[in-house]
Amino acid sequence: MEAQTQLDVTAVANPATVKYVTGEAAIGMHTERLPFTVRIAKCEEDLAKAVSIRHQAYARHLPAVAATLDRPEALDRVADSVVVLAESKLDGTPLGTMRIQKNCSRNLVLEDSVDLPAWLKGRSMIEITRFGIAEGRMGRLVKTVLVKAGFQFCLLNDIEWIVIAARSPLDTLWEKLLFQDVFPGFGFIPMRHAGNIPHRVLAFDVPNAYETWTKARHPLLDFMCKTHHPDLRLVERDEAAWAAVARLPEVYRDSGLNPLAVMP
């Protein structure tokens, strides 16, 4: 099929008329297959896999906290939250997980401990929590793809900001992605909802991600925005997903953050 260099929004909204949303040769895109899949947990078996990784990850660094994480939490099952699961293609082994909570009908969990500043009030936000990666050689790649999944989720759900409460040294993961301090000069703040463990609160303006990373010549720009990962499967190819894609700014419709850009 010949590459498309222009995007017709009306065509994007109709999956029957579009196979490729963008032309890789025209804008330097490429497709990369992964040795694992990333998707939203849909059943109790999926959730059990996510919980097992979550428990293992916390046990390595915070065993007291891990002791409370050997079963699903109430927030795993509320309407505004999804649990994301990375699984090996070889045998289905869980490799990583995170939970994404939207602030549609309730405050973010971190708001139990801090009062967010005025510039975040009234904004659509998500908080990423319970981020855990299995030990092994693929850990770094799994971590990066989960982060990409978070940005993809935001764009498909009209979310403006990602807000993170991260303990040391996990805060450096988000800092390297150019997240900004929500409370500059305060450093790590004890979080009442997390056993008073000090966390750094960071945020990122999602709609301006492409511009931010481009200006900074960020080393992950190509991975995030110029590489399609068909194994990152947060959405079904249904009418709702195509409608969400049609609402994306053009720079994201023509990017690796559009999960429908390449049909396998």
C-alpha positions in Angstrom: 0.0 0.0 0.0 1.3 3.5 -0.9 2.2 5.7 2.0 -0.1 8.6 2.9 1.5 11.9 3.5 -1.7 13.8 4.4 -4.2 12.8 7.0 -7.9 13.0 6.4 -9.6 13.2 9.8 -12.9 11.9 8.4 -11.1 8.9 7.1 -9.3 8.2 10.4 -12.7 8.1 12.1 -13.7 5.2 9.9 -11.6 2.1 10.4 -13.1 0.5 7.3 -11.5 3.1 5.0 -8.0 3.3 6.6 -5.3 0.7 7.0 -2.3 3.0 7.6 -2.9 6.4 9.2 0.5 7.7 8.2 3.3 7.1 5.8 6.5 5.8 7.4 8.8 6.7 4.5 7.4 10.2 4.3 8.1 11.3 7.9 10.8 8.8 9.0 8.5 6.5 11.0 9.3 2.9 11.6 7.7 -0.1 13.3 9.4 -2.1 16.1 8.1 -5.4 17.4 8.7 -6.3 21.1 9.2 -9.6 22.8 6.3 -8.8 25.1 2.8 -7.2 24.9 1.5 -4.4 27.0 -2.3 -4.2 27.6 -4.9 -3.3 30.1 -5.7 -6.1 32.6 -9.2 -7.4 31.8 -9.9 -10.2 34.3 -8.9 -11.6 37.7 -6.1 -13.7 36.2 -4.6 -10.6 34.6 -4.9 -8.7 37.8 -3.3 -11.5 39.7 -0.3 -11.4 37.4 0.0 -7.6 37.9 -0.2 -8.0 41.7 2.5 -10.6 41.6 4.9 -8.2 39.8 3.9 -5.4 42.1 4.6 -7.4 45.2 7.9 -8.6 44.0 9.1 -5.2 43.0 8.2 -3.6 46.3 9.7 -6.5 48.2 13.1 -5.7 46.8 13.1 -2.1 48.2 10.2 -1.7 50.6 9.4 -5.0 52.2 7.1 -3.5 54.8 5.0 -2.0 52.1 5.2 -5.2 50.0 3.5 -7.1 52.8 0.3 -5.2 52.1 0.5 -5.6 48.4 0.0 -9.4 48.0 -3.6 -8.9 46.9 -5.5 -6.5 44.6 -6.3 -3.1 46.1 -9.7 -1.4 46.0 -8.4 1.2 43.6 -7.5 -1.5 41.1 -11.2 -2.0 40.4 -12.7 1.5 40.4 -14.1 2.9 37.2 -11.4 5.7 36.9 -8.5 3.3 37.2 -6.9 0.8 34.9 -4.1 -1.7 35.6 -1.6 -2.1 32.8 0.2 -5.4 32.3 3.3 -6.4 30.3 3.6 -10.1 29.4 6.2 -12.2 27.7 5.1 -13.4 24.3 7.0 -16.6 24.9 5.1 -17.9 27.8 2.8 -15.2 29.2 5.0 -14.5 32.2 4.3 -11.1 33.7 7.1 -8.6 33.2 5.8 -5.3 34.4 2.8 -3.4 35.6 1.5 0.0 36.6 -1.8 1.5 37.6 -3.3 4.6 35.9 -5.9 6.6 37.8 -7.8 9.5 36.2 -9.2 12.3 38.2 -12.6 12.3 36.5 -14.8 11.5 39.6 -12.4 11.6 42.5 -9.1 13.2 43.5 -5.8 11.5 42.7 -4.4 9.4 45.5 -1.5 11.8 46.0 -4.0 14.5 46.8 -4.6 12.8 50.1 -1.1 14.0 51.1 -0.6 17.3 49.2 -2.7 20.2 47.9 -1.8 20.6 44.3 -1.0 24.2 43.1 -3.5 26.4 41.3 -2.0 25.7 37.8 -3.1 22.1 38.2 -6.5 22.8 39.6 -9.4 21.9 37.3 -7.0 20.1 34.9 -7.6 16.6 33.5 -4.9 14.5 35.1 -3.7 10.9 35.7 -1.5 9.6 38.4 0.7 6.6 37.7 1.2 4.3 40.7 2.2 0.8 41.6 4.9 0.8 39.0 6.8 -2.5 39.1 9.2 -4.3 36.8 10.3 -8.0 37.0 14.0 -8.6 37.5 15.9 -9.5 34.3 17.6 -8.3 31.2 14.4 -6.8 29.6 13.6 -4.7 32.6 14.7 -1.4 31.1 12.8 -1.9 27.9 9.7 -2.9 29.7 9.9 0.2 31.9 10.3 2.5 28.9 7.3 0.9 27.0 5.1 1.2 30.1 6.0 4.9 30.3 5.1 5.2 26.6 1.8 3.5 27.4 1.1 6.2 30.0 1.5 8.9 27.4 -0.6 7.0 24.9 -3.4 6.5 27.5 -3.4 10.3 28.1 -3.7 11.2 24.5 -6.5 8.7 23.9 -8.4 10.0 27.0 -8.0 13.7 26.6 -5.7 14.0 29.6 -3.7 17.1 30.0 -1.2 16.3 32.8 0.6 13.3 34.2 1.3 13.8 37.9 3.7 11.5 39.8 4.7 11.0 43.4 8.1 9.2 43.2 10.5 8.1 45.9 14.2 8.2 45.3 15.8 6.9 43.1 12.6 6.4 40.9 12.2 10.1 40.6 15.1 10.2 38.2 13.1 8.1 35.7 10.6 10.9 35.4 13.1 13.7 35.7 15.0 12.4 32.7 11.7 12.5 30.7 11.6 16.3 31.6 8.9 16.1 34.2 8.9 19.3 36.3 8.8 19.7 40.0 5.3 20.6 41.2 6.7 22.1 44.4 10.1 23.6 43.3 12.6 23.8 46.2 10.7 21.4 48.5 12.4 18.3 47.3 11.0 15.1 48.8 7.8 15.5 50.8 6.5 12.9 53.3 3.4 11.3 51.9 0.7 10.5 54.4 -1.0 8.1 52.1 2.3 6.2 51.5 3.4 5.6 55.1 5.1 9.1 55.3 7.8 7.9 52.9 9.3 11.0 51.3 8.3 11.4 47.6 9.0 14.0 45.0 5.9 15.3 43.2 6.5 15.8 39.4 4.2 16.7 36.5 4.3 16.7 32.7 2.2 18.7 30.2 1.1 15.9 27.8 -0.2 17.9 24.9 3.2 19.6 24.5 5.3 16.4 24.8 6.4 16.3 21.2 7.5 20.0 21.3 9.2 19.6 24.7 11.2 16.5 23.6 12.0 18.0 20.2 13.4 21.2 21.6 15.5 19.3 24.1 16.7 16.8 21.5 15.6 14.1 23.9 17.1 10.7 23.3 13.8 9.0 23.7 12.0 11.2 21.1 12.3 8.6 18.3 11.2 5.7 20.6 8.2 7.6 21.9 7.0 9.5 18.8 8.7 8.1 15.7 8.4 4.4 16.4 5.1 2.4 16.2 4.9 -0.5 18.7 2.0 -2.7 17.6 2.6 -4.8 20.7 1.5 -1.9 22.9 -2.2 -2.6 22.9 -4.1 -0.3 25.2 -7.2 -0.1 23.0 -9.3 -2.2 20.8 -9.8 -1.1 17.2 -13.4 0.0 17.7 -15.4 3.1 16.9 -14.5 4.7 20.3 -10.8 4.3 19.7 -11.0 5.7 16.1 -13.0 8.7 17.4 -10.3 9.3 20.0 -7.6 9.2 17.4 -9.5 11.7 15.2 -9.4 14.2 18.1 -5.7 14.0 18.4 -3.5 17.0 17.4 -2.1 16.2 14.0 1.5 15.8 15.3 0.2 12.9 17.4 -2.0 11.3 14.8 1.2 11.0 12.7 3.3 9.5 15.6 4.1 6.4 17.5 1.8 7.6 20.3 -1.2 6.8 18.0 -1.9 3.1 18.7 -4.0 2.7 15.5 -1.4 4.1 13.1 -0.2 0.7 11.9 -2.4 -2.3 11.4 -0.6 -5.6 12.0 
